[in-house]
Amino acid sequence: MVKEQKISTSVLVIGTGGSGLRAAIELAEQGVDVLAVGKRPRNDAHTSLAAGGINAALGTMDEEDSWQQHAADTIKESYYLANPNTVEIVARGAARGIEDLERYGMGFAREEDGRISQRFFGAHKFRRTAFAGDYTGLEIQRTLVRRSEQLDIPIMDSVYITRLLVRDNQVFGAYGFDINTGTRYLIHADAVILAAGGHNRIWRRTSSRRDENTGDSFRLAVDAGARLRDPELVQFHPSGIIEPESAAGTLISEAARGEGGVLRNALGERFMERYDPIRKELSTRDRVALAAYTEIKEGRGTTNGGVWLDVSHLPRETIMDRLPRVYQTMLEVQMLDITRDPIEIAPTAHYSMGGVWVKPEDHSTDVDGLYAIGEASSGLHGANRLGGNSLIELLVFGRIVGRAAADYSASLCAQPRSVEAIAQARSEIDGLLAADGQENVRALQRAIRDMMTEHAGVVRDEAGLKMGLAKLHDIEERMASIGIHPDIAGYQDLAHAFDLMGSALAARATLEAAIERRETRGCHNRSDYPELDPALQVNLVWSPVTGIVRELIPAVPAEIQKLIQEVSTVGKLVE
């Protein structure tokens, strides 16, 4: 007998990282019934890995900073693919987001007189990135978890949501199971907030850990009737480690370059002098990643397919004071002393700048009652994310979407339900649990990662992308013959099967949109179309029903447009 538990709530939040918890907190503070579920433990959400900082034009260090300048810097860095309305909402709401964190008790780094410290980060005109050491994301996550506990918000860890429940294009809850026990959950809800991350785990080297950012949000949204926007726009971080395989893609902080680290190829050449002779290692993320990729592709990389990042010429005190996490990480994973030896790195998939299509004002989707926030959503980052913007986005839209979902719930006369939708969700799990084919789920996940790395990495071309689609078709056919084997340790194998389905859908959307974007813009490098095409200053909206539709981007307001300018980068890291 399958154990199934039925739960009802006003708003269901899927994902317990920064965006999900911030939305849940807003709902609880408004007195609205809310339930948050996550497939990972709440203290170990992906948000906790963010190191750099969080942006807000507070003016604590540079009084002339303004939300308008923050918006201008964001739009310029997006290569004009960011939605100006989304950008304005985030830039205007950023200071409030920082105030909320302070209200929850977060400890920011401060100046001697008590002001919140702010530093340069990314292509910002002014110092507007607040931080807490080199563990800002971890501190934000801890703060939000603590606030959630104060509010007695019910949070269910280790629950994997497999399907959103929809009737007549209106969401009425979700279905899922406990990864450890297999217990099923039928959750009725007036509104659902999707905060389950992006899709960068579908590349071989990625800064995401196993079983996170596998495209869960994309699959859940699309199966419910929503669309994706700009899935091809994925930020590659220039410095992910290569070995061991279990840690491949783990980030070496940009601070290593910011403190004076030097990049060399296998010939010992400082190759950034060829690609950006003025800024060299202090160049933008997309440019450094492209340079490293080119060196490796043209045969000047290491035998493992990487380049060297060397900080060993820096004083030992500098490394221990400014790069403690990098030093500790390399000692732990490779027994490497970075005060003496260089680090072998390669570009790594880092951030999904596209995501579920949402309206700028409230992040509602095409499905009534369904919202998406954080890396699951789209609209803010365009073709290159401004460093420090992802964390503030969580706070601004977490608050806005929490209120929007509360208002939507209050507006309903009744909640629709569908016996057919629930039966479909149940039978989907039943069918997988009965699957005893020969194909291994993990092997197919690896096949997708290998395919995406080879055909949709830092540099793409039409022939390679189409070859990737052909390989994906073969993988999808093999997925019909998988075997699922729950064991004494739990139902991880079933979770991996749903991860695989999300990864396959995300890969198809990415490949098809990457073919359509026949230009080079920001993170998207097409070797067969090396120039930026003004006609492609549009968002590409994808669904399996309509294919790809070009969506026009609203005009940039005049007060913002006049502030868009080349920002001085002398002596500072651009990312």
C-alpha positions as CSV (number, residue, x, y, z in Angstrom):
1,M,0.0,0.0,0.0
2,V,1.5,3.4,-1.1
3,K,1.5,5.9,1.7
4,E,0.2,9.2,0.6
5,Q,-0.3,12.3,2.8
6,K,-2.7,15.1,1.9
7,I,-1.8,18.6,2.9
8,S,-3.6,21.9,2.2
9,T,-2.1,25.4,2.4
10,S,-2.8,28.8,0.9
11,V,0.6,29.2,-0.8
12,L,3.1,26.5,-1.6
13,V,6.8,27.5,-2.1
14,I,8.9,25.0,-4.0
15,G,12.6,25.5,-3.2
16,T,14.1,26.6,0.2
17,G,17.0,28.7,-1.0
18,G,17.1,32.5,-0.6
19,S,14.2,33.3,-2.9
20,G,11.9,30.7,-1.6
21,L,12.5,31.5,2.0
22,R,12.2,35.2,1.5
23,A,8.8,34.7,-0.2
24,A,7.7,32.3,2.6
25,I,8.7,34.9,5.2
26,E,6.7,37.6,3.5
27,L,3.6,35.4,3.4
28,A,4.0,34.4,7.1
29,E,4.5,38.1,8.1
30,Q,1.2,38.9,6.2
31,G,-0.5,36.2,8.2
32,V,-1.0,33.9,5.2
33,D,-0.8,30.1,5.5
34,V,2.4,28.9,3.7
35,L,4.4,25.7,3.3
36,A,7.9,25.5,1.9
37,V,9.4,22.3,0.5
38,G,12.9,21.6,-0.8
39,K,14.7,18.5,-2.1
40,R,17.9,19.6,-0.1
41,P,18.2,20.4,3.6
42,R,17.3,24.1,4.0
43,N,20.8,24.9,5.5
44,D,22.5,23.5,2.5
45,A,20.6,25.3,-0.3
46,H,22.5,26.6,-3.3
47,T,22.3,30.2,-2.1
48,S,24.8,29.4,0.6
49,L,27.5,29.0,-2.0
50,A,27.4,32.6,-3.2
51,A,30.5,34.4,-2.1
52,G,30.8,37.8,-3.6
53,G,28.2,40.2,-2.3
54,I,24.8,41.8,-2.7
55,N,24.1,45.0,-4.6
56,A,22.2,48.1,-3.4
57,A,22.7,51.8,-4.2
58,L,22.9,52.7,-0.5
59,G,25.5,55.4,-1.0
60,T,27.4,54.5,2.2
61,M,30.7,54.7,0.4
62,D,29.9,56.8,-2.7
63,E,27.1,59.3,-2.0
64,E,26.5,60.0,-5.6
65,D,25.3,56.5,-6.3
66,S,21.6,56.0,-7.2
67,W,19.1,53.3,-8.1
68,Q,19.1,54.8,-11.6
69,Q,22.8,54.3,-12.0
70,H,22.5,50.7,-10.6
71,A,19.8,50.1,-13.3
72,A,22.0,51.7,-16.0
73,D,25.0,49.4,-15.1
74,T,22.7,46.4,-15.1
75,I,21.2,47.1,-18.5
76,K,24.6,47.8,-20.1
77,E,26.1,44.6,-18.7
78,S,23.1,42.6,-20.0
79,Y,24.0,43.6,-23.5
80,Y,20.5,45.3,-23.7
81,L,18.6,42.0,-23.2
82,A,17.4,42.8,-19.6
83,N,13.9,43.9,-19.3
84,P,14.1,47.6,-18.1
85,N,10.9,47.2,-16.0
86,T,12.4,44.2,-14.1
87,V,15.7,46.1,-13.7
88,E,14.0,49.2,-12.3
89,I,12.0,47.1,-9.8
90,V,15.2,45.5,-8.5
91,A,17.3,48.6,-8.4
92,R,14.5,50.6,-6.7
93,G,13.8,47.9,-4.2
94,A,17.4,47.0,-3.3
95,A,17.8,49.2,-0.3
96,R,14.6,47.8,1.2
97,G,16.0,44.3,0.6
98,I,19.1,45.2,2.6
99,E,16.9,46.7,5.4
100,D,14.9,43.5,5.5
101,L,18.1,41.5,6.1
102,E,19.2,43.9,8.8
103,R,15.8,43.5,10.4
104,Y,16.2,39.8,10.4
105,G,19.6,40.2,12.2
106,M,22.1,39.7,9.4
107,G,25.7,40.8,10.2
108,F,27.1,42.9,7.3
109,A,30.7,44.0,7.1
110,R,30.8,47.6,8.4
111,E,33.1,50.6,8.5
112,E,34.4,51.9,11.8
113,D,31.6,54.4,12.1
114,G,29.0,51.7,11.7
115,R,28.1,52.2,8.0
116,I,27.6,49.1,5.9
117,S,30.8,48.5,3.9
118,Q,30.4,48.5,0.2
119,R,33.0,47.5,-2.4
120,F,33.5,47.5,-6.2
121,F,32.3,44.3,-7.8
122,G,31.6,43.7,-11.4
123,A,31.1,46.6,-13.9
124,H,29.6,49.0,-11.3
125,K,30.3,52.7,-11.6
126,F,30.3,53.1,-7.8
127,R,30.9,50.9,-4.7
128,R,27.5,49.3,-4.1
129,T,28.2,45.7,-3.2
130,A,27.6,44.9,0.5
131,F,29.1,41.7,1.9
132,A,29.9,39.5,4.8
133,G,33.4,38.3,4.4
134,D,33.6,35.9,1.4
135,Y,30.5,34.0,2.6
136,T,27.7,36.5,1.9
137,G,25.3,33.9,0.5
138,L,25.8,31.6,3.4
139,E,25.1,34.4,5.9
140,I,22.0,35.4,4.0
141,Q,20.7,31.8,4.0
142,R,21.4,31.4,7.7
143,T,19.6,34.7,8.4
144,L,16.5,33.6,6.3
145,V,16.4,30.1,7.9
146,R,16.6,31.8,11.4
147,R,13.7,34.2,10.5
148,S,11.7,31.3,9.2
149,E,12.1,29.4,12.5
150,Q,11.0,32.5,14.4
151,L,7.8,32.7,12.3
152,D,7.2,28.9,12.7
153,I,7.1,28.5,8.9
154,P,6.6,24.8,8.1
155,I,9.5,23.6,6.0
156,M,9.8,20.1,4.6
157,D,13.3,19.0,3.6
158,S,13.9,16.1,1.3
159,V,10.6,16.4,-0.6
160,Y,10.9,16.2,-4.4
161,I,8.0,17.8,-6.3
162,T,7.4,15.9,-9.5
163,R,4.4,17.7,-11.0
164,L,2.4,20.9,-10.6
165,L,-1.4,20.3,-10.5
166,V,-3.3,22.3,-13.0
167,R,-6.9,22.5,-14.1
168,D,-8.0,24.8,-17.0
169,N,-4.7,26.7,-16.8
170,Q,-5.1,27.3,-13.1
171,V,-2.7,25.8,-10.6
172,F,-4.2,24.1,-7.6
173,G,-1.1,22.5,-5.9
174,A,1.6,20.0,-6.5
175,Y,2.5,16.3,-6.1
176,G,5.8,14.8,-4.9
177,F,7.5,12.3,-2.7
178,D,10.0,12.0,0.2
179,I,13.4,11.1,-1.1
180,N,14.2,9.1,2.0
181,T,11.0,7.2,2.7
182,G,9.1,7.3,-0.6
183,T,6.0,8.8,1.2
184,R,3.8,10.6,-1.4
185,Y,2.5,14.1,-0.9
186,L,-0.6,15.6,-2.4
187,I,-0.4,19.3,-1.6
188,H,-3.4,21.5,-2.4
189,A,-2.6,25.2,-2.7
190,D,-4.3,28.3,-4.0
191,A,-1.0,29.6,-5.4
192,V,2.5,28.1,-6.1
193,I,5.8,29.9,-6.1
194,L,8.5,28.1,-8.0
195,A,12.0,28.8,-6.6
196,A,13.8,25.6,-7.5
197,G,16.9,27.1,-9.3
198,G,18.3,27.0,-12.9
199,H,19.8,24.4,-15.2
200,N,23.6,24.8,-15.2
201,R,24.1,21.2,-13.8
202,I,23.5,20.0,-17.4
203,W,27.1,20.8,-18.3
204,R,30.0,18.5,-17.2
205,R,31.8,21.2,-15.3
206,T,29.6,23.3,-13.2
207,S,29.7,25.3,-10.0
208,S,26.5,23.5,-8.9
209,R,26.7,20.4,-6.8
210,R,25.2,17.0,-7.7
211,D,21.5,16.9,-7.9
212,E,20.9,20.7,-7.9
213,N,20.1,23.1,-10.8
214,T,19.2,20.2,-13.0
215,G,16.3,22.0,-14.7
216,D,13.6,21.0,-12.2
217,S,11.9,24.5,-12.4
218,F,12.0,24.5,-16.2
219,R,10.3,21.1,-16.5
220,L,7.7,21.7,-13.8
221,A,6.7,25.1,-15.3
222,V,6.6,23.9,-18.9
223,D,4.6,20.7,-18.1
224,A,2.1,23.0,-16.3
225,G,1.8,25.2,-19.4
226,A,4.4,28.0,-18.9
227,R,7.2,29.0,-21.2
228,L,10.9,29.6,-20.9
229,R,12.8,32.8,-21.9
230,D,16.4,32.9,-23.1
231,P,17.5,29.4,-21.9
232,E,20.6,29.7,-24.1
233,L,22.0,32.5,-22.0
234,V,24.2,30.8,-19.5
235,Q,27.1,32.4,-17.7
236,F,30.3,30.5,-17.7
237,H,32.7,31.3,-14.8
238,P,36.3,31.3,-16.0
239,S,37.8,29.5,-13.1
240,G,36.4,26.1,-12.1
241,I,38.8,23.4,-10.9
242,I,39.2,20.2,-13.1
243,E,40.1,17.5,-10.6
244,P,39.0,15.4,-8.9
245,E,36.0,14.5,-11.0
246,S,33.7,14.7,-7.9
247,A,34.7,18.4,-7.4
248,A,35.0,19.4,-11.1
249,G,33.7,22.9,-11.6
250,T,34.1,24.0,-8.0
251,L,34.8,27.7,-8.2
252,I,38.0,29.5,-7.5
253,S,36.8,32.9,-6.4
254,E,37.3,35.9,-8.7
255,A,39.1,37.4,-5.8
256,A,42.1,35.3,-6.8
257,R,42.4,37.4,-9.9
258,G,41.4,40.5,-8.1
259,E,44.3,40.1,-5.7
260,G,46.8,39.8,-8.5
261,G,46.5,36.2,-9.7
262,V,48.0,35.6,-13.2
263,L,46.6,33.3,-15.9
264,R,49.1,31.2,-18.0
265,N,48.7,28.6,-20.7
266,A,50.7,25.3,-20.8
267,L,53.5,27.2,-22.6
268,G,53.8,29.6,-19.6
269,E,52.5,32.6,-21.6
270,R,50.3,35.2,-19.8
271,F,47.6,34.8,-22.4
272,M,45.2,37.6,-21.2
273,E,47.6,40.1,-22.7
274,R,46.4,38.9,-26.1
275,Y,42.7,39.2,-25.3
276,D,42.4,42.3,-23.1
277,P,45.8,44.0,-23.0
278,I,44.7,46.8,-20.6
279,R,42.6,44.9,-18.1
280,K,44.2,41.4,-18.5
281,E,43.1,39.2,-15.7
282,L,40.7,41.9,-14.4
283,S,38.5,41.6,-17.5
284,T,34.9,40.6,-17.5
285,R,33.8,37.0,-16.8
286,D,32.6,36.3,-20.3
287,R,35.8,37.6,-21.9
288,V,38.2,35.7,-19.5
289,A,36.1,32.5,-20.0
290,L,36.3,32.9,-23.8
291,A,40.1,33.5,-23.6
292,A,40.7,30.4,-21.5
293,Y,38.4,28.3,-23.8
294,T,40.3,29.5,-26.9
295,E,43.7,28.7,-25.4
296,I,42.6,25.2,-24.6
297,K,40.8,24.7,-27.9
298,E,43.8,25.8,-29.9
299,G,46.1,23.4,-28.2
300,R,47.8,25.6,-25.6
301,G,46.0,24.1,-22.6
302,T,47.2,21.6,-20.1
303,T,47.0,17.9,-20.7
304,N,43.8,17.8,-18.6
305,G,42.3,20.5,-20.8
306,G,42.8,23.5,-18.6
307,V,45.0,26.6,-18.0
308,W,46.9,27.7,-14.9
309,L,45.8,30.3,-12.4
310,D,48.9,31.3,-10.3
311,V,48.8,33.3,-7.0
312,S,52.1,31.8,-5.7
313,H,54.0,35.1,-6.3
314,L,51.8,36.9,-3.8
315,P,52.9,37.3,-0.2
316,R,51.7,34.4,1.9
317,E,50.0,36.8,4.3
318,T,47.9,38.2,1.5
319,I,46.8,34.8,0.5
320,M,45.9,33.7,4.0
321,D,44.1,37.0,4.7
322,R,42.3,37.6,1.4
323,L,41.9,34.1,-0.1
324,P,41.4,31.8,2.9
325,R,38.6,29.8,1.3
326,V,40.5,29.3,-1.9
327,Y,43.6,28.1,0.1
328,Q,41.5,25.8,2.3
329,T,39.5,24.4,-0.7
330,M,42.6,23.4,-2.7
331,L,44.2,21.8,0.3
332,E,41.1,19.8,0.9
333,V,40.4,18.6,-2.6
334,Q,43.8,18.3,-4.1
335,M,46.4,18.6,-1.3
336,L,47.6,21.7,-3.2
337,D,49.4,24.6,-1.5
338,I,48.5,27.6,-3.6
339,T,51.2,29.7,-1.9
340,R,53.7,27.4,-3.8
341,D,51.8,25.9,-6.8
342,P,49.4,27.2,-9.5
343,I,45.8,26.0,-9.8
344,E,44.6,24.1,-12.9
345,I,41.3,25.6,-14.0
346,A,38.8,25.6,-16.9
347,P,35.6,27.5,-17.7
348,T,32.6,26.2,-15.8
349,A,28.8,26.6,-16.2
350,H,27.8,28.9,-13.4
351,Y,24.4,30.7,-13.7
352,S,21.2,30.5,-15.7
353,M,20.4,34.0,-16.8
354,G,17.3,32.9,-18.7
355,G,14.5,30.9,-17.0
356,V,10.7,30.7,-16.7
357,W,8.9,33.5,-18.5
358,V,7.4,35.9,-16.0
359,K,5.8,39.3,-15.9
360,P,8.2,42.0,-14.5
361,E,5.8,43.5,-12.0
362,D,4.8,40.4,-10.0
363,H,6.7,37.4,-11.6
364,S,3.5,35.6,-12.5
365,T,3.7,33.1,-15.3
366,D,1.4,32.0,-18.2
367,V,-0.4,29.7,-15.7
368,D,-2.9,31.4,-13.3
369,G,-1.6,31.2,-9.7
370,L,1.9,30.1,-10.6
371,Y,4.9,32.4,-9.9
372,A,8.7,31.9,-10.5
373,I,11.5,33.7,-8.7
374,G,15.3,33.5,-8.4
375,E,17.4,31.6,-10.9
376,A,14.2,29.8,-12.0
377,S,12.9,33.1,-13.4
378,S,14.1,35.5,-16.1
379,G,14.2,39.1,-17.1
380,L,16.9,40.8,-15.0
381,H,20.3,39.5,-16.3
382,G,20.1,39.4,-20.1
383,A,23.3,38.1,-21.8
384,N,25.6,38.8,-18.9
385,R,24.8,39.1,-15.2
386,L,26.1,42.1,-13.3
387,G,28.2,40.7,-10.4
388,G,26.3,40.9,-7.1
389,N,22.8,41.2,-8.6
390,S,21.6,37.6,-8.1
391,L,21.4,37.9,-4.3
392,I,19.5,41.2,-4.3
393,E,17.0,39.8,-6.9
394,L,16.0,37.1,-4.4
395,L,15.1,39.6,-1.7
396,V,13.3,42.1,-3.9
397,F,11.2,39.6,-5.8
398,G,10.8,37.3,-2.8
399,R,8.9,40.1,-1.0
400,I,6.9,41.2,-4.1
401,V,5.9,37.7,-5.2
402,G,5.0,36.7,-1.6
403,R,2.5,39.6,-1.6
404,A,1.2,38.9,-5.1
405,A,0.6,35.2,-4.2
406,A,-1.2,36.3,-1.0
407,D,-3.5,38.7,-3.0
408,Y,-4.2,36.1,-5.6
409,S,-5.1,33.5,-3.0
410,A,-7.4,36.0,-1.3
411,S,-9.1,36.8,-4.6
412,L,-10.3,33.2,-5.2
413,C,-14.0,32.3,-4.7
414,A,-13.0,28.6,-4.8
415,Q,-10.1,26.4,-5.6
416,P,-10.4,24.3,-8.7
417,R,-9.3,20.6,-8.5
418,S,-8.9,17.9,-11.1
419,V,-9.1,14.2,-10.4
420,E,-7.4,13.6,-13.8
421,A,-4.4,15.8,-12.9
422,I,-3.9,14.1,-9.6
423,A,-4.2,10.6,-11.2
424,Q,-1.6,11.6,-13.8
425,A,0.8,12.7,-11.1
426,R,0.4,9.4,-9.2
427,S,0.7,7.2,-12.3
428,E,3.8,9.1,-13.4
429,I,5.6,7.9,-10.2
430,D,4.0,4.5,-10.4
431,G,5.2,4.0,-13.9
432,L,8.8,5.0,-13.1
433,L,8.9,2.7,-10.0
434,A,7.8,-0.2,-12.2
435,A,10.5,0.6,-14.8
436,D,13.1,-2.2,-14.9
437,G,14.9,-1.4,-18.2
438,Q,18.6,-1.7,-18.9
439,E,19.4,2.0,-19.1
440,N,21.1,3.6,-16.1
441,V,19.7,7.0,-15.1
442,R,23.1,8.4,-13.9
443,A,24.7,7.3,-17.2
444,L,22.1,9.2,-19.2
445,Q,22.6,12.3,-17.1
446,R,26.3,12.1,-17.8
447,A,25.5,11.7,-21.5
448,I,23.5,14.9,-21.5
449,R,26.4,16.7,-19.6
450,D,29.0,15.5,-22.1
451,M,26.8,16.4,-25.0
452,M,26.1,20.0,-23.7
453,T,29.8,20.5,-22.9
454,E,30.9,19.4,-26.4
455,H,28.2,21.2,-28.4
456,A,26.8,24.1,-26.3
457,G,29.7,25.3,-24.2
458,V,31.5,28.6,-24.2
459,V,31.6,28.7,-28.0
460,R,28.9,27.4,-30.2
461,D,28.1,26.9,-33.9
462,E,25.2,25.7,-36.0
463,A,26.6,22.4,-37.0
464,G,27.7,21.6,-33.4
465,L,24.3,22.6,-31.9
466,K,22.4,20.5,-34.4
467,M,24.7,17.6,-33.7
468,G,23.8,18.1,-30.0
469,L,20.1,17.9,-30.8
470,A,20.6,14.7,-32.7
471,K,22.5,13.2,-29.7
472,L,19.8,14.5,-27.3
473,H,17.2,12.7,-29.5
474,D,19.0,9.4,-29.0
475,I,19.3,10.0,-25.2
476,E,15.6,10.8,-25.0
477,E,14.8,7.5,-26.8
478,R,17.1,5.6,-24.3
479,M,15.2,7.3,-21.4
480,A,12.2,5.1,-22.3
481,S,14.2,2.0,-21.1
482,I,15.5,3.2,-17.8
483,G,15.5,1.1,-14.6
484,I,14.5,2.5,-11.2
485,H,15.7,0.7,-8.1
486,P,14.8,2.1,-4.7
487,D,17.0,0.6,-2.0
488,I,17.5,0.6,1.7
489,A,19.1,4.1,1.4
490,G,15.9,5.6,-0.1
491,Y,14.4,6.8,-3.3
492,Q,17.3,8.8,-4.7
493,D,17.1,6.7,-7.9
494,L,13.5,8.0,-8.5
495,A,14.7,11.6,-7.8
496,H,17.5,11.1,-10.4
497,A,15.0,10.0,-13.0
498,F,13.0,13.2,-12.5
499,D,16.3,15.2,-12.6
500,L,17.1,13.5,-15.9
501,M,13.7,14.5,-17.3
502,G,14.3,18.1,-16.3
503,S,17.8,18.1,-17.7
504,A,16.6,16.7,-21.1
505,L,13.9,19.4,-21.4
506,A,16.3,22.2,-20.4
507,A,19.0,20.9,-22.8
508,R,16.5,20.9,-25.7
509,A,15.3,24.4,-24.9
510,T,18.9,25.6,-24.6
511,L,20.1,24.0,-27.9
512,E,17.1,25.2,-29.9
513,A,17.3,28.8,-28.6
514,A,21.1,28.8,-29.1
515,I,20.6,27.9,-32.8
516,E,18.0,30.7,-33.2
517,R,20.3,33.3,-31.6
518,R,22.6,33.7,-34.7
519,E,24.9,36.3,-33.2
520,T,27.6,36.8,-30.5
521,R,26.3,38.7,-27.5
522,G,27.7,38.6,-23.9
523,C,27.9,35.0,-22.7
524,H,26.6,33.6,-26.1
525,N,29.5,33.1,-28.5
526,R,28.7,31.9,-32.0
527,S,31.9,31.2,-33.9
528,D,29.9,31.2,-37.2
529,Y,28.2,34.6,-36.3
530,P,30.9,36.5,-34.5
531,E,29.1,39.9,-34.6
532,L,26.3,41.3,-32.5
533,D,23.1,41.5,-34.5
534,P,20.9,44.5,-33.7
535,A,17.9,42.5,-35.0
536,L,18.5,40.0,-32.2
537,Q,18.2,42.5,-29.4
538,V,15.1,40.5,-28.4
539,N,14.3,37.8,-25.9
540,L,13.7,34.3,-27.2
541,V,10.7,32.6,-25.7
542,W,10.5,28.8,-25.9
543,S,7.9,26.2,-25.4
544,P,7.5,22.7,-26.8
545,V,4.1,23.8,-28.2
546,T,5.0,27.1,-30.0
547,G,8.7,26.6,-30.5
548,I,10.7,29.9,-30.3
549,V,9.0,33.3,-30.5
550,R,10.9,36.5,-30.5
551,E,9.7,38.9,-27.8
552,L,10.4,42.6,-28.1
553,I,12.1,44.3,-25.1
554,P,10.6,47.6,-23.7
555,A,12.5,50.8,-24.4
556,V,15.0,51.9,-21.7
557,P,13.6,55.0,-19.9
558,A,15.4,58.2,-20.8
559,E,16.6,58.9,-17.3
560,I,18.3,55.5,-17.3
561,Q,19.6,55.6,-20.8
562,K,21.6,58.8,-20.2
563,L,23.5,57.1,-17.4
564,I,24.6,54.2,-19.5
565,Q,28.3,54.7,-20.1
566,E,31.6,52.9,-20.1
567,V,32.6,52.5,-16.5
568,S,36.2,53.0,-15.5
569,T,37.8,49.7,-14.6
570,V,41.3,50.9,-13.8
571,G,42.8,48.6,-11.1
572,K,39.6,46.8,-10.2
573,L,38.1,43.4,-11.1
574,V,35.4,43.9,-13.6
575,E,33.3,40.9,-12.3
